[in-house]
Amino acid sequence: SPERERMERIVFAEISERDKEEYLQEKARLMFNQKRGLSGIGTGPSMLPTLPTSGNFIAQLITEDDWPKLQVNDIVSYVQRKADGNTNFAAKRITGVEGDIVEYKQDRKVKVPTGCVWVEGDNKAQSLDSREIGAVPFQNLRQRYVVSYNLGLLHFRWCGRLNDIPWLLRVLVGLERG
């Protein structure tokens, strides 16, 4: 509304550039959430250099119908259960799908169980992933990353597949809904 825009201009005149950037990122995230519920904010070094330590992403929700379509190199978010019983969300790259033989920790190999994927962070030295916690069940998967961005760092990275482009365009113009 015009009144809301006027208030934003007044507030923007009084806040720092960093606060402005954070506000704009949050506003963009909320816009995507209203359209599709697919945007989020990620943090942590496990996916460096592919994903920044903090930034936003646009992702497709993973449903049971999507499980057979998951591929090696997809970046997914999932519920990660830690040894202390707590859970959090993590984002990693799929390095093996059910039935694949994955080599890790020098010459150790494992066959990815049915109904699971093997995930690893791109920054192996700082990643808690399948090398430590084992294969991730399909049921724990939440999203498949399509775009990662951080407006403050001028970071934009395509993480999806070529056939994601039409979907992303529909989401951005508001034609696709969750």
VEXVEX-825662 format. One record per residue (C-alpha): z, x, y; residue number from 1; residue in three letters. Coordinates in Angstrom, 3 decimals, always signed. Layout:
BEGIN
{zz:Z; xx:X; yy:Y; torse:NUM; vexke:ALA} $
...
***
This chain:
BEGIN
{zz:+0.000; xx:+0.000; yy:+0.000; torse:1; vexke:SER} $
{zz:-0.472; xx:+1.154; yy:+3.622; torse:2; vexke:PRO} $
{zz:+3.302; xx:+1.118; yy:+4.218; torse:3; vexke:GLU} $
{zz:+3.910; xx:+3.317; yy:+1.171; torse:4; vexke:ARG} $
{zz:+1.213; xx:+5.783; yy:+2.326; torse:5; vexke:GLU} $
{zz:+2.814; xx:+5.913; yy:+5.810; torse:6; vexke:ARG} $
{zz:+6.212; xx:+6.673; yy:+4.235; torse:7; vexke:MET} $
{zz:+4.669; xx:+9.419; yy:+2.075; torse:8; vexke:GLU} $
{zz:+3.205; xx:+11.078; yy:+5.199; torse:9; vexke:ARG} $
{zz:+6.617; xx:+10.998; yy:+6.928; torse:10; vexke:ILE} $
{zz:+8.408; xx:+12.432; yy:+3.882; torse:11; vexke:VAL} $
{zz:+5.690; xx:+15.066; yy:+3.337; torse:12; vexke:PHE} $
{zz:+6.184; xx:+16.344; yy:+6.884; torse:13; vexke:ALA} $
{zz:+9.796; xx:+17.185; yy:+6.048; torse:14; vexke:GLU} $
{zz:+9.642; xx:+18.772; yy:+2.584; torse:15; vexke:ILE} $
{zz:+8.614; xx:+22.177; yy:+1.297; torse:16; vexke:SER} $
{zz:+5.198; xx:+22.928; yy:-0.201; torse:17; vexke:GLU} $
{zz:+6.801; xx:+23.362; yy:-3.626; torse:18; vexke:ARG} $
{zz:+8.454; xx:+19.937; yy:-3.415; torse:19; vexke:ASP} $
{zz:+5.143; xx:+18.422; yy:-2.313; torse:20; vexke:LYS} $
{zz:+3.416; xx:+19.946; yy:-5.331; torse:21; vexke:GLU} $
{zz:+6.093; xx:+18.682; yy:-7.717; torse:22; vexke:GLU} $
{zz:+5.848; xx:+15.216; yy:-6.178; torse:23; vexke:TYR} $
{zz:+2.043; xx:+15.147; yy:-6.536; torse:24; vexke:LEU} $
{zz:+2.251; xx:+16.294; yy:-10.160; torse:25; vexke:GLN} $
{zz:+4.822; xx:+13.619; yy:-10.951; torse:26; vexke:GLU} $
{zz:+2.702; xx:+10.994; yy:-9.191; torse:27; vexke:LYS} $
{zz:-0.350; xx:+12.040; yy:-11.236; torse:28; vexke:ALA} $
{zz:+1.711; xx:+11.961; yy:-14.444; torse:29; vexke:ARG} $
{zz:+2.969; xx:+8.461; yy:-13.687; torse:30; vexke:LEU} $
{zz:-0.582; xx:+7.314; yy:-12.922; torse:31; vexke:MET} $
{zz:-1.726; xx:+8.476; yy:-16.358; torse:32; vexke:PHE} $
{zz:+1.328; xx:+6.941; yy:-18.026; torse:33; vexke:ASN} $
{zz:+0.489; xx:+3.578; yy:-16.473; torse:34; vexke:GLN} $
{zz:-3.070; xx:+3.823; yy:-17.794; torse:35; vexke:LYS} $
{zz:-2.518; xx:+5.268; yy:-21.245; torse:36; vexke:ARG} $
{zz:+0.983; xx:+6.672; yy:-21.778; torse:37; vexke:GLY} $
{zz:-0.515; xx:+10.047; yy:-22.584; torse:38; vexke:LEU} $
{zz:+0.473; xx:+12.459; yy:-19.878; torse:39; vexke:SER} $
{zz:+3.471; xx:+14.708; yy:-20.104; torse:40; vexke:GLY} $
{zz:+5.119; xx:+17.844; yy:-18.879; torse:41; vexke:ILE} $
{zz:+5.490; xx:+20.839; yy:-21.168; torse:42; vexke:GLY} $
{zz:+7.597; xx:+23.959; yy:-20.845; torse:43; vexke:THR} $
{zz:+8.154; xx:+27.140; yy:-22.777; torse:44; vexke:GLY} $
{zz:+6.403; xx:+30.390; yy:-23.655; torse:45; vexke:PRO} $
{zz:+5.351; xx:+29.647; yy:-27.261; torse:46; vexke:SER} $
{zz:+1.760; xx:+28.715; yy:-26.386; torse:47; vexke:MET} $
{zz:+1.041; xx:+31.476; yy:-23.850; torse:48; vexke:LEU} $
{zz:-1.604; xx:+32.363; yy:-22.787; torse:49; vexke:PRO} $
{zz:-3.320; xx:+29.086; yy:-23.761; torse:50; vexke:THR} $
{zz:-0.790; xx:+26.797; yy:-22.062; torse:51; vexke:LEU} $
{zz:+1.296; xx:+27.819; yy:-19.041; torse:52; vexke:PRO} $
{zz:+5.085; xx:+27.944; yy:-19.376; torse:53; vexke:THR} $
{zz:+5.245; xx:+24.782; yy:-17.297; torse:54; vexke:SER} $
{zz:+2.573; xx:+22.272; yy:-16.558; torse:55; vexke:GLY} $
{zz:+1.113; xx:+18.913; yy:-17.406; torse:56; vexke:ASN} $
{zz:-1.171; xx:+17.684; yy:-20.128; torse:57; vexke:PHE} $
{zz:-3.305; xx:+14.732; yy:-21.098; torse:58; vexke:ILE} $
{zz:-3.312; xx:+13.970; yy:-24.789; torse:59; vexke:ALA} $
{zz:-4.445; xx:+11.368; yy:-27.281; torse:60; vexke:GLN} $
{zz:-1.729; xx:+9.578; yy:-29.210; torse:61; vexke:LEU} $
{zz:-1.873; xx:+10.371; yy:-32.936; torse:62; vexke:ILE} $
{zz:-1.827; xx:+7.348; yy:-35.218; torse:63; vexke:THR} $
{zz:-1.833; xx:+7.173; yy:-38.996; torse:64; vexke:GLU} $
{zz:-5.617; xx:+6.611; yy:-38.843; torse:65; vexke:ASP} $
{zz:-5.987; xx:+9.984; yy:-37.059; torse:66; vexke:ASP} $
{zz:-4.227; xx:+12.069; yy:-39.733; torse:67; vexke:TRP} $
{zz:-7.375; xx:+12.761; yy:-41.805; torse:68; vexke:PRO} $
{zz:-9.264; xx:+13.738; yy:-38.614; torse:69; vexke:LYS} $
{zz:-6.879; xx:+16.522; yy:-37.571; torse:70; vexke:LEU} $
{zz:-8.488; xx:+19.944; yy:-37.572; torse:71; vexke:GLN} $
{zz:-7.518; xx:+23.585; yy:-37.481; torse:72; vexke:VAL} $
{zz:-7.282; xx:+24.671; yy:-33.800; torse:73; vexke:ASN} $
{zz:-6.158; xx:+21.261; yy:-32.530; torse:74; vexke:ASP} $
{zz:-3.098; xx:+21.592; yy:-30.289; torse:75; vexke:ILE} $
{zz:-0.549; xx:+18.919; yy:-31.146; torse:76; vexke:VAL} $
{zz:+2.892; xx:+17.850; yy:-30.037; torse:77; vexke:SER} $
{zz:+5.443; xx:+16.856; yy:-32.643; torse:78; vexke:TYR} $
{zz:+9.103; xx:+16.141; yy:-33.202; torse:79; vexke:VAL} $
{zz:+10.738; xx:+19.400; yy:-34.260; torse:80; vexke:GLN} $
{zz:+13.989; xx:+19.237; yy:-36.177; torse:81; vexke:ARG} $
{zz:+16.146; xx:+22.295; yy:-35.555; torse:82; vexke:LYS} $
{zz:+18.599; xx:+23.900; yy:-37.986; torse:83; vexke:ALA} $
{zz:+21.561; xx:+22.616; yy:-35.921; torse:84; vexke:ASP} $
{zz:+20.411; xx:+19.012; yy:-36.469; torse:85; vexke:GLY} $
{zz:+19.068; xx:+18.496; yy:-32.957; torse:86; vexke:ASN} $
{zz:+15.466; xx:+17.506; yy:-32.287; torse:87; vexke:THR} $
{zz:+13.037; xx:+18.256; yy:-29.521; torse:88; vexke:ASN} $
{zz:+9.315; xx:+18.016; yy:-28.873; torse:89; vexke:PHE} $
{zz:+7.161; xx:+21.074; yy:-29.418; torse:90; vexke:ALA} $
{zz:+3.476; xx:+21.828; yy:-28.918; torse:91; vexke:ALA} $
{zz:+1.646; xx:+24.193; yy:-31.254; torse:92; vexke:LYS} $
{zz:-1.801; xx:+24.892; yy:-32.657; torse:93; vexke:ARG} $
{zz:-2.721; xx:+23.604; yy:-36.110; torse:94; vexke:ILE} $
{zz:-3.562; xx:+26.631; yy:-38.282; torse:95; vexke:THR} $
{zz:-3.799; xx:+24.713; yy:-41.570; torse:96; vexke:GLY} $
{zz:-4.243; xx:+21.143; yy:-42.777; torse:97; vexke:VAL} $
{zz:-3.148; xx:+19.659; yy:-46.105; torse:98; vexke:GLU} $
{zz:-4.499; xx:+21.671; yy:-49.024; torse:99; vexke:GLY} $
{zz:-5.295; xx:+24.801; yy:-46.962; torse:100; vexke:ASP} $
{zz:-3.906; xx:+28.195; yy:-47.951; torse:101; vexke:ILE} $
{zz:-2.333; xx:+29.776; yy:-44.865; torse:102; vexke:VAL} $
{zz:-1.420; xx:+33.447; yy:-44.599; torse:103; vexke:GLU} $
{zz:+1.571; xx:+34.324; yy:-42.433; torse:104; vexke:TYR} $
{zz:+4.200; xx:+37.055; yy:-42.040; torse:105; vexke:LYS} $
{zz:+1.813; xx:+39.801; yy:-43.122; torse:106; vexke:GLN} $
{zz:+0.850; xx:+39.026; yy:-46.725; torse:107; vexke:ASP} $
{zz:+2.816; xx:+35.840; yy:-47.411; torse:108; vexke:ARG} $
{zz:+0.735; xx:+32.784; yy:-48.276; torse:109; vexke:LYS} $
{zz:+1.548; xx:+29.106; yy:-48.546; torse:110; vexke:VAL} $
{zz:-0.426; xx:+26.038; yy:-49.518; torse:111; vexke:LYS} $
{zz:-0.027; xx:+23.283; yy:-46.911; torse:112; vexke:VAL} $
{zz:+1.505; xx:+20.284; yy:-48.717; torse:113; vexke:PRO} $
{zz:-0.164; xx:+16.885; yy:-48.808; torse:114; vexke:THR} $
{zz:+0.714; xx:+14.851; yy:-45.721; torse:115; vexke:GLY} $
{zz:+1.472; xx:+17.917; yy:-43.584; torse:116; vexke:CYS} $
{zz:-0.041; xx:+20.429; yy:-41.178; torse:117; vexke:VAL} $
{zz:+0.855; xx:+24.063; yy:-40.580; torse:118; vexke:TRP} $
{zz:+1.430; xx:+24.858; yy:-36.894; torse:119; vexke:VAL} $
{zz:+1.909; xx:+28.131; yy:-35.045; torse:120; vexke:GLU} $
{zz:+2.354; xx:+29.049; yy:-31.409; torse:121; vexke:GLY} $
{zz:-0.282; xx:+31.256; yy:-29.807; torse:122; vexke:ASP} $
{zz:+2.530; xx:+33.531; yy:-28.583; torse:123; vexke:ASN} $
{zz:+3.816; xx:+34.371; yy:-32.057; torse:124; vexke:LYS} $
{zz:+6.674; xx:+36.579; yy:-30.806; torse:125; vexke:ALA} $
{zz:+8.272; xx:+33.633; yy:-28.957; torse:126; vexke:GLN} $
{zz:+7.427; xx:+30.673; yy:-31.134; torse:127; vexke:SER} $
{zz:+9.605; xx:+28.667; yy:-33.497; torse:128; vexke:LEU} $
{zz:+6.924; xx:+27.174; yy:-35.733; torse:129; vexke:ASP} $
{zz:+5.883; xx:+26.608; yy:-39.360; torse:130; vexke:SER} $
{zz:+6.503; xx:+30.272; yy:-40.156; torse:131; vexke:ARG} $
{zz:+10.211; xx:+29.463; yy:-39.755; torse:132; vexke:GLU} $
{zz:+10.546; xx:+25.698; yy:-40.201; torse:133; vexke:ILE} $
{zz:+7.783; xx:+25.033; yy:-42.738; torse:134; vexke:GLY} $
{zz:+4.945; xx:+22.535; yy:-42.662; torse:135; vexke:ALA} $
{zz:+5.166; xx:+19.604; yy:-40.245; torse:136; vexke:VAL} $
{zz:+4.834; xx:+16.110; yy:-41.788; torse:137; vexke:PRO} $
{zz:+2.129; xx:+13.892; yy:-40.314; torse:138; vexke:PHE} $
{zz:+4.832; xx:+11.357; yy:-39.361; torse:139; vexke:GLN} $
{zz:+6.309; xx:+13.865; yy:-36.882; torse:140; vexke:ASN} $
{zz:+3.029; xx:+14.325; yy:-34.988; torse:141; vexke:LEU} $
{zz:+2.834; xx:+12.538; yy:-31.636; torse:142; vexke:ARG} $
{zz:-0.144; xx:+13.710; yy:-29.554; torse:143; vexke:GLN} $
{zz:-3.258; xx:+15.878; yy:-29.652; torse:144; vexke:ARG} $
{zz:-3.799; xx:+17.801; yy:-26.428; torse:145; vexke:TYR} $
{zz:-7.090; xx:+17.328; yy:-24.603; torse:146; vexke:VAL} $
{zz:-6.381; xx:+18.929; yy:-21.200; torse:147; vexke:VAL} $
{zz:-3.625; xx:+21.166; yy:-19.877; torse:148; vexke:SER} $
{zz:-3.188; xx:+21.579; yy:-16.123; torse:149; vexke:TYR} $
{zz:-0.827; xx:+22.861; yy:-13.468; torse:150; vexke:ASN} $
{zz:-1.987; xx:+22.102; yy:-9.936; torse:151; vexke:LEU} $
{zz:+0.407; xx:+24.621; yy:-8.375; torse:152; vexke:GLY} $
{zz:-0.972; xx:+27.464; yy:-10.502; torse:153; vexke:LEU} $
{zz:-4.564; xx:+26.197; yy:-10.241; torse:154; vexke:LEU} $
{zz:-4.558; xx:+26.096; yy:-14.029; torse:155; vexke:HIS} $
{zz:-6.953; xx:+23.811; yy:-15.914; torse:156; vexke:PHE} $
{zz:-7.679; xx:+24.324; yy:-19.596; torse:157; vexke:ARG} $
{zz:-9.755; xx:+22.211; yy:-21.932; torse:158; vexke:TRP} $
{zz:-7.898; xx:+21.941; yy:-25.255; torse:159; vexke:CYS} $
{zz:-9.893; xx:+19.187; yy:-26.889; torse:160; vexke:GLY} $
{zz:-13.145; xx:+18.740; yy:-28.731; torse:161; vexke:ARG} $
{zz:-16.560; xx:+17.959; yy:-27.272; torse:162; vexke:LEU} $
{zz:-16.355; xx:+14.377; yy:-28.501; torse:163; vexke:ASN} $
{zz:-13.167; xx:+13.915; yy:-26.394; torse:164; vexke:ASP} $
{zz:-15.152; xx:+14.036; yy:-23.132; torse:165; vexke:ILE} $
{zz:-16.234; xx:+10.354; yy:-23.110; torse:166; vexke:PRO} $
{zz:-12.671; xx:+9.264; yy:-23.980; torse:167; vexke:TRP} $
{zz:-11.194; xx:+11.410; yy:-21.182; torse:168; vexke:LEU} $
{zz:-13.655; xx:+10.010; yy:-18.640; torse:169; vexke:LEU} $
{zz:-12.747; xx:+6.443; yy:-19.664; torse:170; vexke:ARG} $
{zz:-9.033; xx:+7.251; yy:-19.273; torse:171; vexke:VAL} $
{zz:-9.529; xx:+8.861; yy:-15.861; torse:172; vexke:LEU} $
{zz:-11.403; xx:+5.856; yy:-14.464; torse:173; vexke:VAL} $
{zz:-8.976; xx:+3.405; yy:-16.067; torse:174; vexke:GLY} $
{zz:-11.299; xx:+1.819; yy:-18.616; torse:175; vexke:LEU} $
{zz:-9.372; xx:+2.968; yy:-21.680; torse:176; vexke:GLU} $
{zz:-5.911; xx:+1.625; yy:-22.382; torse:177; vexke:ARG} $
{zz:-3.378; xx:+2.476; yy:-25.068; torse:178; vexke:GLY} $
***
